[in-house]
Amino acid sequence: MTIFQLRRAYHDSLSNMRGWLLDTTLSGQLTALDRLSIIDAWQQEMVEFFVDNGYCFSCNKRLTRCSCPKEPS
């Protein structure tokens, strides 16, 4: 995928996530902690999605060109 396709997929996913979290019939019983946990898990999936496609989630550069600080393993 190109970075443009990845960013489109990200924005589509973000829109779906917002819609789901704002729909009280689906997420009305969730606590604030539940919502934060879901958002955190979703963001981690997006990070992995970008990496799997060869791009850095933070700077949107190819992994070979990325100079973002790496998290310790």
DRENTIVO-354790 format. One line per field, with one value per residue: x, y, z of N, C-alpha, C in turn; residue number from 1; residue in three letters. Coordinates in Angstrom, 2 decimals. Example, Ala and Ser with C-alpha at 12.3 -4.5 7.8 and 13.67 -1.06 7.14 Angstrom:
nX: [13.19,12.85]
nY: [-5.69,-2.25]
nZ: [7.80,7.08]
caX: [12.30,13.67]
caY: [-4.50,-1.06]
caZ: [7.80,7.14]
cX: [13.20,12.90]
cY: [-3.30,0.03]
cZ: [7.80,7.87]
pos: [1,2]
code: [ALA,SER]
END
This chain:
nX: [0.83,0.39,1.47,-0.61,-2.84,-2.72,-3.13,-5.71,-7.11,-6.64,-8.02,-10.62,-11.06,-10.81,-13.02,-15.06,-14.61,-15.10,-17.83,-18.91,-18.22,-19.65,-22.23,-24.67,-26.33,-24.77,-22.39,-23.11,-23.03,-20.43,-17.66,-15.61,-12.99,-13.17,-13.66,-11.29,-9.48,-10.28,-9.78,-7.02,-6.18,-7.08,-5.49,-2.96,-3.27,-3.40,-0.80,0.64,-0.47,0.49,3.27,3.37,2.93,5.16,5.63,6.17,4.09,4.09,5.60,5.00,6.80,8.69,9.83,12.56,13.50,12.73,13.33,12.41,12.31,12.87,10.82,11.70,12.20]
nY: [-1.19,2.30,5.30,7.07,5.44,4.04,6.13,6.88,4.55,4.64,7.04,6.35,4.23,5.59,7.30,5.39,4.35,6.59,6.98,4.60,4.78,7.04,6.26,5.55,3.36,1.23,1.54,2.53,1.43,1.40,2.24,5.15,4.26,1.83,2.84,4.28,2.17,0.71,2.60,2.84,0.23,0.16,2.17,0.99,-1.16,0.26,1.31,-1.09,-1.89,0.09,-0.40,-3.05,-2.53,-1.18,1.45,4.23,4.98,7.37,9.42,8.95,8.19,5.93,2.97,2.58,5.13,6.49,8.38,8.44,8.18,4.99,2.68,1.00,-2.53]
nZ: [0.00,-0.60,1.11,1.00,0.64,3.05,4.90,4.17,4.84,7.59,8.31,7.55,9.31,11.73,11.58,11.63,14.19,15.82,15.22,16.24,18.98,19.69,19.34,21.41,21.69,21.07,22.53,24.98,27.57,28.31,30.36,31.09,31.30,29.90,27.32,26.84,26.89,24.64,22.61,22.90,22.23,19.59,18.45,18.74,17.02,14.62,14.51,14.17,11.73,10.00,10.24,9.30,6.68,5.97,6.84,9.09,11.79,13.20,11.79,9.17,7.25,5.14,6.76,6.53,6.22,8.43,11.37,13.90,17.50,18.89,20.67,23.70,23.72]
caX: [0.00,1.09,1.16,-1.92,-3.83,-2.67,-3.77,-7.15,-7.61,-6.62,-9.10,-11.87,-11.15,-11.05,-14.41,-15.89,-14.42,-15.85,-19.25,-19.26,-18.13,-20.69,-23.54,-24.93,-26.98,-23.71,-21.34,-23.66,-22.73,-18.98,-17.11,-14.55,-11.82,-13.42,-13.49,-9.86,-8.82,-10.62,-9.05,-5.60,-6.00,-7.27,-4.30,-1.86,-3.52,-3.03,0.66,1.05,-0.92,1.45,4.55,3.21,2.96,6.45,5.64,6.11,2.81,4.31,6.07,4.48,7.88,9.09,10.60,13.99,13.81,12.23,14.31,11.69,12.88,12.29,10.46,12.45,11.47]
caY: [0.00,3.57,6.05,7.68,4.39,3.79,7.25,6.79,3.46,5.16,8.00,5.60,3.49,6.58,7.72,4.28,4.27,7.70,6.69,3.52,5.26,8.04,5.59,5.06,2.05,0.23,1.72,3.27,0.81,1.42,3.26,5.94,3.39,0.92,3.59,4.54,0.89,0.40,3.54,2.47,-0.99,0.52,2.90,0.03,-1.89,1.15,1.33,-2.36,-1.86,0.91,-1.13,-4.20,-2.02,-0.56,2.87,4.65,5.60,8.72,10.40,8.54,7.88,4.52,2.59,2.74,6.57,7.01,8.66,8.57,7.37,3.64,2.26,-0.18,-3.81]
caZ: [0.00,-0.55,2.32,0.80,0.92,4.50,5.60,3.88,5.68,8.96,8.50,7.49,10.56,12.78,11.44,12.13,15.65,16.41,15.10,17.16,20.36,19.93,19.27,22.77,21.67,20.99,23.54,26.11,28.85,28.54,31.26,30.48,31.22,28.78,26.08,26.68,26.56,23.25,21.77,22.98,21.44,18.18,18.00,18.61,15.77,13.52,14.48,13.58,10.35,9.27,10.22,8.41,5.31,5.73,7.17,10.49,12.12,13.73,10.81,7.87,6.32,5.04,7.95,6.24,6.26,9.70,12.42,15.18,18.59,19.01,22.01,24.13,23.57]
cX: [0.88,0.71,-0.22,-3.05,-3.88,-3.39,-5.27,-7.77,-7.67,-7.80,-10.47,-12.10,-11.45,-12.50,-15.36,-15.80,-15.19,-17.34,-19.70,-19.25,-19.20,-22.09,-23.83,-25.66,-25.94,-22.72,-21.81,-23.32,-21.24,-18.59,-16.06,-13.29,-11.96,-13.16,-12.01,-9.10,-9.07,-9.84,-7.56,-5.32,-6.13,-6.02,-3.11,-2.04,-3.14,-1.51,1.17,0.68,0.06,2.78,4.47,3.27,4.20,6.57,5.61,4.77,2.99,4.64,5.59,5.55,8.07,9.94,12.10,14.43,13.42,13.37,13.64,12.36,12.14,11.96,11.30,11.58,11.04]
cY: [1.25,4.27,6.70,6.68,4.07,4.89,7.26,5.70,3.90,6.09,7.33,4.85,4.43,7.05,6.64,4.17,5.37,7.44,5.64,4.01,6.29,7.46,4.93,3.72,0.93,0.33,2.43,2.71,0.84,2.54,4.06,5.10,2.38,1.62,3.87,3.28,0.50,1.31,3.20,1.23,-0.69,1.23,1.95,-0.81,-1.05,1.24,0.07,-2.43,-1.06,0.16,-2.31,-3.78,-1.18,0.91,3.09,5.34,7.06,9.75,10.11,8.30,6.37,4.19,2.77,4.20,7.22,7.24,8.90,7.73,6.03,3.35,1.07,-1.43,-4.36]
cZ: [0.00,0.76,2.20,1.06,2.41,5.26,5.36,4.75,7.15,9.21,8.41,8.79,11.73,12.76,11.97,13.64,16.34,16.37,16.08,18.61,20.69,19.87,20.62,22.78,21.62,22.15,24.80,27.47,29.19,29.51,30.50,30.32,30.08,27.46,25.81,26.31,25.11,22.30,21.75,22.13,19.95,17.66,17.84,17.34,14.56,13.39,13.79,12.10,9.49,9.14,9.26,6.94,5.02,6.07,8.68,10.73,12.53,12.65,9.39,6.82,6.24,6.25,7.75,6.31,7.58,10.69,13.77,16.25,18.68,20.45,22.41,24.03,24.90]
pos: [1,2,3,4,5,6,7,8,9,10,11,12,13,14,15,16,17,18,19,20,21,22,23,24,25,26,27,28,29,30,31,32,33,34,35,36,37,38,39,40,41,42,43,44,45,46,47,48,49,50,51,52,53,54,55,56,57,58,59,60,61,62,63,64,65,66,67,68,69,70,71,72,73]
code: [MET,THR,ILE,PHE,GLN,LEU,ARG,ARG,ALA,TYR,HIS,ASP,SER,LEU,SER,ASN,MET,ARG,GLY,TRP,LEU,LEU,ASP,THR,THR,LEU,SER,GLY,GLN,LEU,THR,ALA,LEU,ASP,ARG,LEU,SER,ILE,ILE,ASP,ALA,TRP,GLN,GLN,GLU,MET,VAL,GLU,PHE,PHE,VAL,ASP,ASN,GLY,TYR,CYS,PHE,SER,CYS,ASN,LYS,ARG,LEU,THR,ARG,CYS,SER,CYS,PRO,LYS,GLU,PRO,SER]
END
